[in-house]
Amino acid sequence: MKFSVEKDVLAEAVSWTARSLSQRPPSPVLAGILLTTNQGMVRLEGFDYEISSHIQIPADISEEGSILVSGRLLADITRSLPQSTVTIETEGSKITVTCGRSRFHLATMPVDEYPELPKLPEVSGTVDGQAFAEAVSQVIVAASKDDTLPVLTGIKVEIENDLITFLATDRYRLAMRELHWKPAQPEISTSLLIKAKTLNEVAKTLASAGELKIAIGENGEMVGFESANRRTTSLLINGDYPKIRSLFPENTPIHATVRTNELIEAVRRVSVVAERNTPVRMAFTDGQLTLDAGTGEDAQAEEAIETQLSGEDITVAFNPTYLGEGLGSFNTDYVRFSFTSAPKPAMMTGQASAEDDDQDQYRYLVMPVRLPNAN
């Protein structure tokens, strides 16, 4: 096999494929990237029995064939090459990577021991890539990072006809985002539990190319995504996801609207004196929100900003990290806090302006920290 391709094109393709490789592969060959040349294209594939990656790039091919080489080593090499054309060719049981005056020799692994990648299921529908990426970025902040609870490290994706609902929770906050898509069949009803890490990679690397195809396996074990010259598949997480939809309140008599960026900065400032696991307290009164943090004799902080309050005064406290990450996931100028009472959870939604209705396609619910004198 022998082919030539521009350094940036190759480096990006190798780096993207290598992301799906396991740090501790169940078999040595699964640490490799399979490169196959055919009709002016180089196909790069990675697989770890759970996640697969497939990308094709154009190249000047002198000799067709297939090779299997260490994915992470090839990624490190291609990133470090000078800005020039890269030539890869086989020499016995090794490959030679040449770029400018740089030359590397890598051992290959047996291609015939590499497993066949799972085929992409039939495409179930398409969605705007940018809208998909935004939806994933909003809900992923609430997904758990604790691998001892694998179900909560996933994002629940519920599909009803032309509506996709993303749900995530780590038990301390919940996020829900609704998004419209174009299903291949008008009537579809299903749900998937997808690894948050997988969805995040899809959102970052596949969603920027315009239309994103979503393929759902018939047996409910796999999901696939395809955009432009890239596609990836992933096994779904097994397990029962908690029914968190019902936790979002329908009736909230207390509402407070605050300018988003102003509140983000205020939370950041007062949190400087908040020790680990120490909450930020928020006192909502007519026209003013007062934030304070810090306990004891060492340090305290307080800041007041404007708010529009509807309903009775309310004082609540939140983990500053959960509060700050939730606020940072909104792309609206204003955010609305909706309460049933204290110390109940606060539901956050976005508003375009202080006078507009809230936009409830994205909802973030954060659990409060109980105050000593809470009602």
C-alpha positions in Angstrom: 0.0 0.0 0.0 1.2 3.5 -0.8 -0.6 6.8 -0.7 0.0 10.6 -0.3 -2.2 13.1 1.5 -1.9 16.6 3.0 -0.7 16.6 6.5 -3.6 18.5 8.1 -6.2 16.3 6.4 -4.5 13.1 7.6 -3.8 14.4 11.1 -7.4 15.4 11.6 -8.7 12.0 10.3 -6.3 10.0 12.4 -7.0 12.1 15.6 -10.8 11.7 15.2 -10.6 8.0 14.7 -8.2 7.5 17.6 -10.7 9.1 20.0 -12.8 5.9 19.8 -9.9 3.7 20.8 -9.9 2.2 24.3 -7.2 3.1 26.8 -7.1 -0.6 27.8 -8.3 -2.5 24.7 -9.6 -6.0 25.3 -7.3 -7.2 22.4 -4.0 -5.7 21.2 -5.3 -5.2 17.6 -8.1 -3.0 19.0 -5.4 -0.4 19.8 -4.9 0.0 16.1 -6.4 2.0 13.3 -7.2 0.2 10.1 -6.3 2.1 7.0 -7.7 0.9 3.7 -7.1 2.5 0.2 -9.7 2.2 -2.5 -10.5 4.3 -5.6 -8.9 7.5 -4.6 -10.0 7.4 -0.9 -8.4 6.3 2.3 -10.7 4.8 4.9 -9.7 4.9 8.5 -11.5 2.8 11.1 -11.4 2.3 14.8 -13.3 -0.1 17.0 -13.3 -1.3 20.7 -16.4 -3.6 20.5 -18.6 -0.7 21.9 -17.8 2.3 19.8 -16.7 2.4 16.2 -15.4 5.2 14.0 -15.2 5.4 10.3 -13.9 8.3 8.1 -12.9 8.6 4.5 -10.4 11.2 3.0 -9.3 11.7 -0.5 -5.7 10.8 -1.3 -3.3 10.2 -4.2 -3.1 6.4 -4.2 -0.2 4.6 -5.8 -0.9 1.2 -4.5 -4.0 -0.2 -2.8 -4.2 -2.3 0.3 -4.9 -2.4 4.0 -2.7 -1.8 7.1 -3.3 -1.9 10.9 -1.1 0.3 13.0 -1.1 1.7 16.6 -3.7 4.4 16.6 -2.4 6.6 19.3 1.2 6.4 18.0 0.0 7.3 14.5 -2.0 10.2 15.9 1.0 11.6 17.8 3.2 11.3 14.7 0.8 12.9 12.3 0.2 15.8 14.7 4.0 16.5 14.9 4.7 16.4 11.2 5.8 19.5 9.3 3.3 21.3 7.0 3.7 19.3 3.8 2.5 16.2 1.9 2.6 12.9 3.9 3.4 9.7 2.2 2.6 6.3 3.8 3.8 3.1 2.3 4.3 -0.5 3.4 7.8 -2.0 3.6 7.5 -5.7 4.7 5.9 -5.8 8.2 6.4 -2.1 8.7 5.1 1.2 7.3 7.1 4.3 6.6 5.6 7.7 7.1 7.5 10.4 5.2 6.8 14.2 5.4 9.4 16.7 4.2 12.7 15.6 5.9 10.9 13.6 8.6 10.6 9.8 8.4 9.0 7.4 10.8 8.9 3.6 10.7 6.0 1.8 12.5 5.4 -1.9 13.0 2.1 -3.2 11.7 -0.4 -5.6 13.3 -2.1 -8.5 11.5 -5.1 -7.1 9.5 -6.8 -10.5 9.4 -7.2 -10.5 13.2 -9.1 -7.2 13.2 -12.8 -7.6 13.8 -15.4 -6.4 11.2 -16.9 -3.1 12.2 -20.7 -3.1 12.8 -22.7 -1.8 9.9 -24.6 1.5 10.4 -28.3 0.7 11.0 -30.9 2.1 8.6 -31.1 5.8 8.9 -34.1 6.7 11.2 -34.1 10.4 10.5 -32.1 13.6 10.2 -31.5 16.7 12.4 -29.8 20.0 12.1 -26.3 19.5 13.3 -25.9 22.8 15.1 -29.2 22.5 16.9 -28.2 19.0 17.9 -24.9 20.1 19.3 -26.5 22.9 21.2 -29.0 20.6 22.8 -26.4 18.1 23.8 -24.1 20.8 25.3 -27.0 22.0 27.5 -28.1 18.7 29.0 -24.6 17.1 29.3 -23.8 19.3 32.3 -26.2 17.3 34.4 -25.0 13.9 33.4 -23.1 12.0 36.1 -19.3 11.4 35.9 -19.4 8.6 38.5 -18.7 5.4 36.6 -20.0 3.3 39.6 -23.5 4.4 38.4 -23.2 3.7 34.6 -26.9 4.4 34.0 -26.5 8.0 35.1 -23.4 8.6 32.9 -25.8 8.3 30.0 -28.2 10.7 28.4 -31.8 9.4 27.9 -33.0 10.2 24.4 -36.8 9.9 24.0 -38.2 10.1 20.5 -41.9 10.7 19.8 -42.7 11.4 16.1 -40.8 14.6 15.2 -39.7 15.5 18.7 -36.5 14.4 20.5 -36.2 14.9 24.2 -32.8 14.7 25.9 -32.7 14.0 29.6 -29.8 13.9 32.1 -29.3 13.8 35.9 -26.6 13.1 38.4 -29.3 13.1 41.2 -28.4 16.7 42.3 -29.6 18.4 39.1 -31.7 17.5 36.1 -31.7 18.8 32.5 -34.2 18.4 29.8 -34.0 19.7 26.2 -36.5 19.3 23.4 -35.5 19.4 19.8 -37.4 18.8 16.5 -36.0 16.5 13.8 -37.1 14.9 10.6 -37.9 11.2 11.1 -37.8 8.8 8.1 -41.2 7.4 9.3 -43.7 10.0 10.5 -44.8 7.9 13.5 -41.9 6.7 15.6 -41.8 6.1 19.4 -38.6 4.9 21.1 -36.1 5.7 23.7 -32.3 5.2 23.9 -29.8 5.5 26.7 -26.6 6.8 25.1 -23.2 7.4 26.8 -22.8 11.1 27.5 -19.2 10.9 26.3 -20.3 9.5 22.9 -23.0 12.1 22.4 -20.5 14.8 23.3 -18.0 13.6 20.7 -20.8 13.4 18.1 -21.9 16.9 18.9 -18.3 18.3 18.7 -17.0 16.4 15.6 -20.0 15.4 13.4 -22.6 18.1 14.0 -20.8 21.0 12.4 -21.1 19.6 8.9 -24.8 20.5 8.5 -27.3 17.7 8.4 -26.7 14.8 10.9 -28.2 11.4 10.2 -29.4 9.3 13.2 -29.6 5.5 12.8 -31.3 3.4 15.4 -30.7 -0.4 15.4 -33.8 -2.5 15.2 -32.9 -4.6 18.2 -32.5 -1.5 20.4 -28.8 -2.2 21.2 -27.0 0.3 18.9 -27.2 3.8 17.6 -25.3 5.4 14.8 -24.5 8.9 13.6 -23.3 10.0 10.1 -22.4 13.4 8.7 -20.4 14.2 5.6 -17.5 11.6 5.4 -17.7 10.5 9.0 -19.8 8.0 10.9 -19.8 6.4 14.3 -21.8 3.7 16.1 -22.2 3.0 19.8 -23.7 0.3 21.9 -26.5 1.6 24.2 -26.3 1.5 28.0 -28.4 -1.3 29.6 -30.5 -0.4 32.6 -33.5 1.5 33.7 -33.1 5.2 33.7 -34.9 7.1 36.5 -38.2 8.7 35.5 -37.2 12.3 36.0 -39.7 14.0 33.7 -42.2 14.2 36.5 -39.8 16.1 38.7 -40.1 19.2 36.6 -42.9 21.2 38.2 -46.0 22.2 36.2 -47.2 25.0 38.5 -44.7 27.4 40.0 -46.3 30.5 41.8 -42.9 32.2 42.4 -40.9 33.5 39.5 -37.7 35.6 39.4 -36.0 36.9 36.2 -32.4 37.9 36.2 -29.9 39.0 33.5 -27.9 35.8 32.8 -24.4 37.2 32.4 -24.8 39.5 35.4 -25.8 36.5 37.6 -23.0 34.3 36.3 -20.4 36.9 37.3 -22.0 37.5 40.7 -22.0 33.8 41.5 -18.4 33.5 40.4 -17.3 36.4 42.6 -19.1 35.3 45.8 -18.1 31.7 45.3 -14.5 32.7 45.8 -15.0 32.6 49.6 -17.2 29.5 49.5 -15.4 26.5 51.0 -15.8 23.1 49.6 -19.5 22.0 49.7 -20.5 25.4 51.1 -23.5 26.8 49.3 -24.3 30.2 47.8 -27.4 31.7 49.3 -29.8 33.6 47.1 -32.4 35.9 48.7 -35.1 37.1 46.2 -37.0 40.1 47.1 -39.0 42.7 45.1 -36.5 44.2 42.7 -33.3 42.7 44.2 -31.5 39.4 44.4 -28.9 39.2 47.2 -26.2 36.6 47.0 -23.9 35.7 49.9 -21.4 33.0 50.6 -18.8 32.1 53.3 -19.2 31.1 56.9 -17.3 31.6 60.1 -14.7 34.3 60.8 -12.5 33.8 57.8 -14.2 35.3 54.8 -17.7 36.2 53.6 -19.0 37.8 50.4 -22.2 39.5 49.4 -23.5 41.0 46.2 -26.9 42.4 45.1 -28.2 42.5 41.5 -31.5 43.5 40.0 -34.3 41.0 39.6 -38.0 41.0 38.7 -39.9 38.9 41.2 -43.5 37.6 40.9 -44.8 36.0 44.0 -43.6 36.1 47.6 -40.0 36.6 48.7 -37.9 33.5 48.8 -34.5 32.5 50.1 -32.7 29.4 48.8 -29.2 28.1 48.7 -27.4 26.0 46.0 -24.1 24.3 45.3 -22.1 27.0 43.5 -20.8 24.5 40.9 -24.2 23.2 40.0 -25.6 26.7 39.9 -22.8 28.1 37.8 -22.8 25.2 35.3 -26.5 25.5 34.9 -26.4 29.2 34.2 -23.6 28.7 31.7 -25.7 26.4 29.7 -28.2 29.1 28.7 -27.7 31.2 25.6 -30.4 33.7 26.4 -30.0 37.2 27.8 -32.2 36.4 30.8 -32.8 33.4 33.0 -36.0 32.7 35.0 -36.0 30.9 38.3 -39.3 29.2 39.0 -40.2 27.9 42.5 -43.1 26.1 44.1 -41.8 27.0 47.6 -38.7 26.9 49.7 -36.7 24.7 50.0 -38.0 23.0 46.9 -35.8 22.7 43.7 -35.5 25.7 41.4 -36.4 25.2 37.7 -34.4 27.5 35.4 -35.5 28.4 31.9 -34.4 31.0 29.4 -35.9 34.4 28.4 -35.0 36.6 25.5 -35.8 39.7 27.5 -37.1 40.6 31.0 -40.7 41.0 29.7 -40.9 37.9 27.4 -42.3 34.6 28.4 -39.8 31.9 29.3 -38.6 29.4 26.7 -39.3 26.0 28.2 -37.7 23.8 25.5 -34.7 23.7 27.8 -35.2 23.3 31.5 -32.6 22.9 34.2 -33.6 21.8 37.7 -31.2 22.2 40.6 -31.7 20.8 44.0 -31.3 23.2 46.9 -29.0 22.9 49.9 -31.2 23.1 53.0 -30.7 26.2 55.1 -30.6 25.9 58.9 -33.6 28.2 59.3 -35.4 27.1 56.1 -39.2 26.9 56.3 
